[in-house]
Amino acid sequence: MSDTYLITGAGSGFGKEIALRLAEQGHDVIAGVEIIAQVNTLRAEAHERGVELRVEKLDVTDEGDRRKALSWDIDVLLNNAGISEGGSTVDLPAAVIRHQFEVNVFGPVLLTQGIAKHMVEKKKGRIVFMSSVAGLTVDPFTGAYAGSKHAVEAFADALDQELAEFGVKVATINPGPFLTGFNDTMFEEFKSWDDNPSTRLFDYDKLHFPHEQFDPEEVIKVSIDVLTGVDTAYRHVLPAHTVDDIKAQMNGEWSRTVNDGTRPALVQTAYDIEPYTPVESQK
């Protein structure tokens, strides 16, 4: 009997393409989407590509949706659903911070609890978290998002240790800046804040995501290899050629001193860069 894959957050971005590619390979795939309007849209796209894809409404923050998912007998779970709320820590409204953690941390962890116990009963299963390089490092204006991904890293690491003896594998995927629209729109979230703009420390009309961005194909291919068990590594920092840079950045925290009162380079880049800027040449 073939494995059943559940991909959350499959209405757009990485999740959608991973679900469609797995289905194209002949796997039994359930694509979970946040809102009902995305169900028919994704079904239509699957039909156009000539693949069988089961699409279900699965808002990971909805207890009823999570309970419904427990009946699907999942063998491989990709916790991909996520949002990004950009803004300075001192400006982010409380509701925005809470929503960031509800979607990126609490919802996926609670969904994973029930599915993991079913996997334990079967003595097999694979749980993959779509984390982020932001789960390992932090940029300015991404404190809430990076905080949520650091939390994801903690839960994933704990699960990997806790579920090992029960035959359940855990892995993380840590994309850096990839051009899916996800990173750029996080710097537009301020337009929906319920706050007093005059109290903000920063003018968010002038700020953009402070990195050039890569083609997402590498993330899709690696994710499929991880989900299907071809790739057995625990952590996957992408693009792969940035691994040494990320390690150096993490190690640098041990010798870091307090700031010197000048604007950091990445803050300045957020002012200078144009949104949706691709990497001109990839290594």
Summary of the structure (lengths in Angstrom):
residues: 283
radius of gyration: 19.1
end to end distance: 40.8
largest distance: 61.1
contacts: 897
relative contact order: 0.13
helix: 50%
strand: 14%
